[in-house]
Structure formats: structure tokens, C-alpha cells
Amino acid sequence: MANQFDVIILGGGPAGYVAAIRSAQLGLSTAVIEQEKLGGVCVNIGCIPTKALLHSAYIANLLKESKDFGVDAGSVKTDYGVAMKRSRRVSDQNSKGVEFLMKKNKITVVKGTGTLQPGKKVKVGSDVYEATKAVIIATGSRVKGIPQIGLDINKTTVISSDEALFLESTPKSLAIVGAGAVGMEFADIFNAFGAKVTLIEALPRILPLEDADAAAELVKVYKKRGIDVIAGAKVTQAKVGKDKVTLDVEAGGAKQQVEAAVVLMAAGRAVNTENIGLKETGIQLTDRGFIKVDQNLQTTAPGYYAIAADARPQGQPRRRARCGAPGRPEAPRHPLRQRAERHLLPPRSGEHRTHGRPVQGEEARLRRRQVPLLGQRTGAWIGRDGGVRQDPARQEVR
Ligand SMILES: Cc1cc2nc3c(=O)[nH]c(=O)nc-3n(C[C@H](O)[C@H](O)[C@H](O)COP(=O)(O)OP(=O)(O)OC[C@H]3O[C@@H](n4cnc5c(N)ncnc54)[C@H](O)[C@@H]3O)c2cc1C
């Protein structure tokens, strides 16, 4: 049957397309269903374009400081629109690279929105695709605002990373809500391109999930560059005007207002679990709305699996949360999964690893002089001086 495959994968992001390649390598007939562009968030509106923009920001900062190095580059003019267009080219090239990998591995790509059906089936438009072995759900996540406090993403004055990556010019001033990796990256980028940036983090320090020493270094660097960093600060209410937003912020018992032309929401993402037929197929969610999976990432419906590229092994809450919350492991993890974890997942903060392999000797010494912080899996590193470095070995799509 033309619409029958051993394995069908819903979602062509880094989780889905890598699973598809592995499945095809194991000799299984494989199909990937993708509603937008292959490569998912990471390639199209995530890791790749932000790393391209960070590189532009790095060049801008370097040129601004070049006089100190005995190189007078004259007055430095930046143009976010040009940098943005370059980042789009880099993303598109990478997405085409994923397309090529699909062809090379003889994987069928179905364009459209898929809905799960009982009997290991997925419906796309009027077509139904059937898997004989497994359906893998890899639908990823999307941006979200905080409507409860007036921060709905309106795409003009309140934006997300999705919009920030397509702006033609830098806003005059930008308040970023959330100082995780995404918020930190955009603070660096927009500061380099001339915006007055205020970074607001609810938890006691920026980069709450990363190494504390690294975070402390970055606060110093960011402040030196003129970025206002307010940690331990809760945005309690937002007043969204036509061309400015006023945020009520509470920090350390004191209240203050932050005004900016644009607010960028970088305080978490929502998982894509709605309207994909989970209920109809008997796939249960955890209390927190994530897909429940067992040690082998099988959902509560036999034959349906769920994966996320940024899922963590059990015992590490963030990754577990994104792929489901299976509770304490009762059996050893599946060997294939252990291998995948070693090769695909980023190092834990403070560890010096590359490509999942512990680094020793001279390489470890060199690595220790850099902070493996942002964009770990795609190869962006922040040096002690705050400069972003690319790891060329990690640029290719595997
Ligand atoms: C600004 C930004 C910067 C980032 N930088 C980094 C970084 O430097 N390093 C890093 O490791 N991570 C980074 N990330 C995180 C990274 O993008 C994600 O971890 C990764 O994309 C998750 O991959 P995924 O395949 O699980 O999901 P996604 O990439 O979200 O892919 C899911 C895919 O499924 C498709 N889909 C959803 N529902 C359906 C449906 N019903 N039918 C068909 N298709 C569907 C979507 O269109 C999407 O293409 C960044 C994220 C952002 C937002």
C-alpha cells in the first residue's frame, strides 16, 4: 500500500528528522509528516537563525572594540535588516540540507498537518497513512505569552522569538521577559544592533538552569555593554500601548516600572499536544500537560512513541518534562535511547563534554576557558569575555 510505512513520524524538527534518518538506516520504510519547513523550530526559527545573528552581533561588538586592538575600523554602522536576511539564508540552506538528508535516506516527506488516529494511523487532509511498527510524535513546541498579566503576543509591541527573527530593524528599546538561553541571546543581539535592552528574570539569577559562575560572568559582561539586568524580578502587570509597553516590576520588595518600545517574551514555551488526536488514540498526558511516556518513550497507547529534541534523560527534570514524566525508572533505559542521549543531548552545565563524549587533557583545559553556555548543541559558546564563538565541527546537519 502506498500509504503504509513501518514508521511514521509526526513532526520534522530535530527530534523527528533524526528519528527518521535512524529509522531508515535500520532498514525501515519511513515517512515524516511536517506542516511547515523541515528542520522545525531549531533550523527555521530557533537555534540556527539565532546563531547566525549572534555571529553578526559578535562582529559588531568586535569592530566597536577594534581600536583597543590597534585596528581602527572607523565608525561602525549596523543594520539588523541585513543581518536578519543573512540569517534567513543560513536557515533556508539548513532546511534544504534536511530535505536532502530525507531524499538521501529514502524517507517519504508528507507536507501537511497530521492528526493521530487509532490503529497506528495518521490523517493528513483526506489521506490516511498507516504504520506497521510505530508512530512517533515529535510535534515540538511553540512560543507563548503571559496573557494573565496583559502580555499577549500581539506581534508588534509584544513579540516572541518568532517575530524577533524577522524584524527589518532594531526597536529603539526592548524589554526581554525571561533570561534563559533565548532571552540572553536576544539581549546580546539587539544590544549589539543598538537597542536599549532591559532583561528581566523572575528567578534569583539569569540563566537559572545553567552554571552559576557562568551566569555571574555574563551579568558583568552584559552590564558593561549597557544591558540592564534585573533578576529576582516579577512582572506583575503590563500596559500595552500603541507604540510602547509599560511593565510593572517587583524586585526585592520594591516596585518599579520598565518602559520599552517592544517587549520580547522569552519566558517558556507551550508544547504542541492539542488537536493532534491524542485523546482519540488513548494517549494520556501528565498533570502538567506533557505526553506520558515509559522508559522507552512509548506513550500510554502501544505503538505510539513521543520524543522531543530537548528531552532529558530521567532524573533531569527539564528534559523529562518536555518528553513526558514517566516517574522513576523501573527498568534500565533502552540501549538505543542511551546511545541517543550520549550523542544528541547537550552537556550538563559545568561538564566539559563535546558531542556527548567527556573531554580530557589539553582539550578540557581549553574548554574550561570557555563557558559552554548558549546554543550548546548547535555549537555557540560564550567566552569568558562574553564573545560568542562558533564551534565549526558542530555546524553540519547530521
Ligand atoms: C530562539 C531559539 C533558539 C534556540 N537555540 C537553541 C540552541 O542554540 N541549541 C539548542 O540545542 N536548542 C536551541 N533551541 C531549542 C530547539 O529549537 C528545540 O530544542 C528543538 O527545535 C526541538 O526540536 P523538536 O523536533 O522536538 O521540536 P520542533 O523543532 O518544535 O519541531 C516540531 C515540528 O513538528 C511540526 N508539527 C507540529 N505539529 C504538527 C502536526 N500536527 N503535523 C505536522 N507537523 C507538525 C512543527 O511544524 C515543527 O516543525 C532554541 C529555540 C529557540 C526558540
The ligand as an SDF file (V2000), in Angstrom:
LIG
                    3D

 53 58  0  0  0  0  0  0  0  0999 V2000
   15.1320   31.2430   19.6190 C   0  0  0  0  0  0  0  0  0  0  0  0
   15.5420   29.8210   19.9250 C   0  0  0  0  0  0  0  0  0  0  0  0
   16.8850   29.4880   19.9470 C   0  0  0  0  0  0  0  0  0  0  0  0
   17.2610   28.1790   20.2340 C   0  0  0  0  0  0  0  0  0  0  0  0
   18.5910   27.8770   20.2390 N   0  0  0  0  0  0  0  0  0  0  0  0
   18.9810   26.6100   20.5290 C   0  0  0  0  0  0  0  0  0  0  0  0
   20.3470   26.2420   20.5150 C   0  0  0  0  0  0  0  0  0  0  0  0
   21.2090   27.0590   20.2470 O   0  0  0  0  0  0  0  0  0  0  0  0
   20.6790   24.9750   20.8010 N   0  0  0  0  0  0  0  0  0  0  0  0
   19.7320   24.0350   21.1080 C   0  0  0  0  0  0  0  0  0  0  0  0
   20.0820   22.9020   21.3680 O   0  0  0  0  0  0  0  0  0  0  0  0
   18.4240   24.3460   21.0990 N   0  0  0  0  0  0  0  0  0  0  0  0
   18.0210   25.6060   20.8160 C   0  0  0  0  0  0  0  0  0  0  0  0
   16.6920   25.9090   20.8010 N   0  0  0  0  0  0  0  0  0  0  0  0
   15.7240   24.8440   21.0980 C   0  0  0  0  0  0  0  0  0  0  0  0
   15.4570   23.9980   19.8600 C   0  0  0  0  0  0  0  0  0  0  0  0
   14.9430   24.7940   18.8330 O   0  0  0  0  0  0  0  0  0  0  0  0
   14.4650   22.9020   20.2200 C   0  0  0  0  0  0  0  0  0  0  0  0
   15.0470   22.1520   21.2560 O   0  0  0  0  0  0  0  0  0  0  0  0
   14.2000   21.9790   19.0620 C   0  0  0  0  0  0  0  0  0  0  0  0
   13.7330   22.6750   17.9290 O   0  0  0  0  0  0  0  0  0  0  0  0
   13.1780   20.9530   19.4800 C   0  0  0  0  0  0  0  0  0  0  0  0
   13.0590   20.0470   18.4180 O   0  0  0  0  0  0  0  0  0  0  0  0
   11.7770   19.1650   18.2170 P   0  0  0  0  0  0  0  0  0  0  0  0
   11.9860   18.3620   16.9990 O   0  0  0  0  0  0  0  0  0  0  0  0
   11.4740   18.4580   19.4880 O   0  0  0  0  0  0  0  0  0  0  0  0
   10.5840   20.1940   18.0020 O   0  0  0  0  0  0  0  0  0  0  0  0
   10.4030   21.3550   16.9270 P   0  0  0  0  0  0  0  0  0  0  0  0
   11.6800   21.8790   16.4660 O   0  0  0  0  0  0  0  0  0  0  0  0
    9.4020   22.2740   17.5340 O   0  0  0  0  0  0  0  0  0  0  0  0
    9.7570   20.6020   15.6960 O   0  0  0  0  0  0  0  0  0  0  0  0
    8.4520   20.1430   15.7040 C   0  0  0  0  0  0  0  0  0  0  0  0
    7.9500   20.1250   14.2890 C   0  0  0  0  0  0  0  0  0  0  0  0
    6.6850   19.4930   14.2460 O   0  0  0  0  0  0  0  0  0  0  0  0
    5.8370   20.1640   13.3400 C   0  0  0  0  0  0  0  0  0  0  0  0
    4.4710   19.8610   13.7200 N   0  0  0  0  0  0  0  0  0  0  0  0
    3.8390   20.1450   14.8900 C   0  0  0  0  0  0  0  0  0  0  0  0
    2.5800   19.6620   14.8690 N   0  0  0  0  0  0  0  0  0  0  0  0
    2.4160   19.0590   13.6690 C   0  0  0  0  0  0  0  0  0  0  0  0
    1.3370   18.3730   13.0610 C   0  0  0  0  0  0  0  0  0  0  0  0
    0.1720   18.1720   13.6930 N   0  0  0  0  0  0  0  0  0  0  0  0
    1.5170   17.8980   11.8050 N   0  0  0  0  0  0  0  0  0  0  0  0
    2.6890   18.0560   11.1440 C   0  0  0  0  0  0  0  0  0  0  0  0
    3.7330   18.7010   11.6930 N   0  0  0  0  0  0  0  0  0  0  0  0
    3.6140   19.1890   12.9260 C   0  0  0  0  0  0  0  0  0  0  0  0
    6.2160   21.6230   13.5190 C   0  0  0  0  0  0  0  0  0  0  0  0
    5.8670   22.3810   12.3690 O   0  0  0  0  0  0  0  0  0  0  0  0
    7.7180   21.5250   13.7120 C   0  0  0  0  0  0  0  0  0  0  0  0
    8.4160   21.6400   12.5030 O   0  0  0  0  0  0  0  0  0  0  0  0
   16.2730   27.1980   20.5040 C   0  0  0  0  0  0  0  0  0  0  0  0
   14.9200   27.5480   20.4700 C   0  0  0  0  0  0  0  0  0  0  0  0
   14.5530   28.8410   20.1860 C   0  0  0  0  0  0  0  0  0  0  0  0
   13.0780   29.1900   20.1420 C   0  0  0  0  0  0  0  0  0  0  0  0
  1  2  1  0
  2  3  1  0
  2 52  2  0
  3  4  2  0
  4  5  1  0
  4 50  1  0
  5  6  2  0
  6  7  1  0
  6 13  1  0
  7  8  2  0
  7  9  1  0
  9 10  1  0
 10 11  2  0
 10 12  1  0
 12 13  2  0
 13 14  1  0
 14 15  1  0
 14 50  1  0
 15 16  1  0
 16 17  1  0
 16 18  1  0
 18 19  1  0
 18 20  1  0
 20 21  1  0
 20 22  1  0
 22 23  1  0
 23 24  1  0
 24 25  2  0
 24 26  1  0
 24 27  1  0
 27 28  1  0
 28 29  2  0
 28 30  1  0
 28 31  1  0
 31 32  1  0
 32 33  1  0
 33 34  1  0
 33 48  1  0
 34 35  1  0
 35 36  1  0
 35 46  1  0
 36 37  1  0
 36 45  1  0
 37 38  2  0
 38 39  1  0
 39 40  1  0
 39 45  2  0
 40 41  1  0
 40 42  2  0
 42 43  1  0
 43 44  2  0
 44 45  1  0
 46 47  1  0
 46 48  1  0
 48 49  1  0
 50 51  2  0
 51 52  1  0
 52 53  1  0
M  END
$$$$
